[in-house]
């Protein structure tokens, strides 16, 4: 694990910059931003993959649970405070 205190803020900044680029241009961005630092690039790519997997999970969940929610009686769609 890197001991440089600026390492993780740098990784986070590159990750956030990469997210701002369309997926098709991220490779070029990482080529430029990481230059010859393969370890840095690998960390940013892992974060990008995890972010994509999280999005995929949420997309899959709504497809799975959406029809179940549609079948609930209307009065169960809202939560009323308990008095």
C-alpha positions in Angstrom: 0.0 0.0 0.0 1.4 3.4 -1.0 2.6 5.5 1.9 2.6 8.8 0.0 -0.2 10.9 1.5 -1.0 12.4 -1.9 -1.5 9.0 -3.6 -5.2 8.4 -2.8 -6.3 12.0 -3.4 -4.5 11.7 -6.8 -6.2 8.4 -7.6 -9.6 9.9 -6.6 -9.1 13.0 -8.7 -8.1 10.9 -11.8 -11.1 8.6 -11.2 -13.5 11.6 -11.0 -11.9 13.1 -14.1 -12.2 9.8 -16.0 -15.9 9.6 -15.0 -16.4 13.0 -16.6 -15.2 11.6 -20.0 -17.5 9.5 -22.1 -16.6 5.8 -21.8 -15.3 5.7 -25.3 -12.7 8.4 -24.6 -11.5 7.2 -21.2 -8.7 5.0 -22.6 -7.1 8.1 -24.3 -7.6 10.1 -21.1 -5.9 7.4 -19.0 -3.1 7.1 -21.5 -2.4 10.8 -21.1 -3.1 11.2 -17.4 -1.2 8.1 -16.2 1.6 8.1 -18.7 3.9 5.2 -17.8 2.5 4.6 -14.3 0.8 1.2 -14.8 0.0 0.8 -11.1 -1.8 4.2 -11.0 -3.7 3.3 -14.2 -4.7 -0.1 -12.8 -6.1 1.5 -9.6 -8.2 4.0 -11.6 -9.4 1.3 -13.9 -10.5 -0.9 -10.9 -12.5 2.1 -9.6 -14.1 2.6 -13.0 -15.0 -1.1 -13.2 -16.5 -1.0 -9.7 -18.5 2.0 -10.6 -19.8 0.4 -13.7 -20.7 -2.8 -11.8 -22.6 -0.7 -9.2 -24.6 0.9 -12.0 -25.3 -2.5 -13.5 -26.5 -3.9 -10.2 -28.9 -1.0 -9.7 -30.2 -1.4 -13.3 -30.7 -5.1 -12.8 -32.4 -4.6 -9.4 -35.0 -2.2 -10.8 -35.7 -4.7 -13.6 -36.1 -7.5 -11.1 -38.1 -5.7 -8.4 -40.0 -3.2 -10.5 -42.7 -5.6 -11.6 -43.1 -6.7 -7.9 -43.7 -3.2 -6.8 -46.2 -2.7 -9.6 -48.3 -5.5 -8.2 -48.5 -4.0 -4.7 -51.8 -2.5 -3.7 -51.7 1.3 -4.1 -52.0 1.9 -0.4 -48.7 0.1 0.2 -46.8 2.5 -2.1 -46.6 5.2 0.5 -45.4 5.2 4.0 -47.5 7.0 6.6 -46.1 8.2 9.9 -47.1 6.1 12.8 -49.2 7.9 15.4 
